[in-house]
């Protein structure tokens, strides 16, 4: 069972720092990875044109990092 703060969770959090959803993918959570990547990526993409979506993208990106770091497998 993965514990919060384990080496795997730290690696996953670092992965999510660079690419939202990548940490969830490293942990084997494909649906969560896709959702974090799609929504955060879309907000960053639209935020490049309009400034407002960045206020949504940044908290989503942070949530992706924290979610990867605090994940515990419920076996």
C-alpha positions as CSV (number, residue, x, y, z in Angstrom):
1,X,0.0,0.0,0.0
2,X,1.3,3.4,-0.9
3,X,1.6,5.8,2.0
4,X,1.3,9.6,1.8
5,X,4.8,11.0,1.5
6,X,6.3,7.8,0.1
7,X,9.0,8.0,-2.6
8,X,6.5,6.9,-5.3
9,X,4.2,9.8,-4.3
10,X,7.0,12.3,-4.3
11,X,8.0,11.2,-7.8
12,X,4.4,11.4,-9.0
13,X,4.1,14.9,-7.5
14,X,7.3,16.0,-9.3
15,X,5.9,14.5,-12.6
16,X,2.6,16.4,-12.1
17,X,4.6,19.6,-11.5
18,X,6.0,19.4,-15.0
19,X,3.0,18.0,-16.7
20,X,-0.5,18.0,-15.1
21,X,-1.8,14.5,-14.8
22,X,1.5,12.8,-15.4
23,X,1.9,11.9,-11.7
24,X,-1.5,10.2,-11.8
25,X,-0.5,8.3,-14.9
26,X,2.7,7.1,-13.1
27,X,0.5,5.9,-10.3
28,X,-1.7,3.9,-12.7
29,X,-4.7,6.2,-12.5
30,X,-5.5,6.7,-16.2
31,X,-8.9,8.4,-15.9
32,X,-7.6,10.9,-13.3
33,X,-4.5,11.6,-15.4
34,X,-6.7,12.2,-18.5
35,X,-9.0,14.6,-16.7
36,X,-6.2,16.6,-15.1
37,X,-4.4,16.8,-18.4
38,X,-7.5,17.7,-20.4
39,X,-9.0,20.4,-18.1
40,X,-5.7,22.0,-17.1
41,X,-4.3,21.9,-20.6
42,X,-7.5,23.4,-22.0
43,X,-7.4,26.2,-19.4
44,X,-3.7,26.9,-20.2
45,X,-4.5,26.9,-23.9
46,X,-7.4,29.3,-23.6
47,X,-5.4,31.3,-21.0
48,X,-2.7,32.0,-23.7
49,X,-5.3,34.0,-25.6
50,X,-7.5,35.2,-22.8
51,X,-6.0,36.0,-19.4
52,X,-9.0,34.8,-17.2
53,X,-8.7,31.0,-17.6
54,X,-5.2,31.1,-16.0
55,X,-7.0,31.8,-12.7
56,X,-8.6,28.4,-13.2
57,X,-5.6,26.6,-14.7
58,X,-3.2,27.4,-11.9
59,X,-5.3,26.0,-9.0
60,X,-6.1,22.9,-11.2
61,X,-2.3,22.4,-11.8
62,X,-1.7,22.8,-8.0
63,X,-4.5,20.3,-7.3
64,X,-2.9,17.8,-9.7
65,X,0.4,18.0,-7.8
66,X,-1.2,17.7,-4.3
67,X,-3.5,14.9,-5.5
68,X,-0.5,12.9,-6.7
69,X,1.4,13.6,-3.5
70,X,-1.4,12.6,-1.1
71,X,-2.7,9.6,-3.0
72,X,-3.1,6.3,-1.0
73,X,-4.2,3.2,-2.7
74,X,-7.4,1.8,-1.1
75,X,-6.7,-2.0,-1.4
